């Protein structure tokens, strides 16, 4: 908490500080992914700008800022220009309820997990605006695929996230983190491991990453829904995508990996939390760069015929386990 300020002013400063932190983190997460992918493929990756390429994200940002902003002649100009902002805002808002340590966060709501999941799904509005307003058949096919896929995997994602909610007995994210002080939920027998696995699969699909990247399949749709965007509009869309992946990684670290719990003094808690989130991000990246794209029908079958019923059974099994363990004499 910031002393000497009104609650509104303190909340505003906390929000601005979090936004600046996120912009810097998202910027360098792109470099982390490129370096990680390069090492997986026996390449070097970015290394020319700065020491071992450490200034490459800044160079990319400057390049995008000075590039020409092009709007297609037949596009819906107002919606086309507004879409990147509409896409970016929900991707940043999901961090509002994530506590980075006890008392360190913008808003620790008692329905934090519900807020996260609701706001997270709103990215589809900006995505659809971008594809529709471009007046490009590749962009339109891309957003129709995206709507299909995101809706299909939102339910398994929700059910996987409900496993820690039931184990903690609360939807408040700080309570879920505190409930793992003795045992991280990923170590909870059977339920924790299956819940985390389902969470990772649903996250990869919800983020439209390989092997579920049908909405921007380069060999079919060029750059997908963003094919007509350039300059800073393209940069805002990219920032939104990486912010959403990072937010999902923070949620996974909080739900299953004990959030800020770790060895050392208490002030190291936020550091541990960030490192765990980056670990989840690298798992998603590892999946992306290890598998090939699968067909649309296979993606839908995995969701509706496999992942959805299994996560529903997992939630039911978790609820039965919680009730059984809370019974007298157990």
Secondary structure, DSSP 8 states (H G I E B T S, - for coil): --TTS-HHHHHHHHHHHHHHHHHHHHHHHHHHHHHHHHHHTT---S-SSSGGGTTHHHHHHHHHHHS-----TTS-HHHHHHHHHHHHHHHHHGGGG--SBTTBSS---TTHHHHHHHHHTTHHHHHHHHHHHTT-HHHHHHHHHHHHHHHHHHHHHHHHHHHHHHHHT-S-HHHHHHTTSSS-GGGSTTHHHHHHHHHHHHHHHHTT-TTS-GGG-HHHHTTGGGTT--HHHHHHHHHHHHHHHHHHHHHHHHHHS-TT--SS-GGGHHHHHHHHHHHHHHHHHHHHTTS----HHHHHHIIIIIIHHHHHHHHHHHHHHHHHHHSTT-
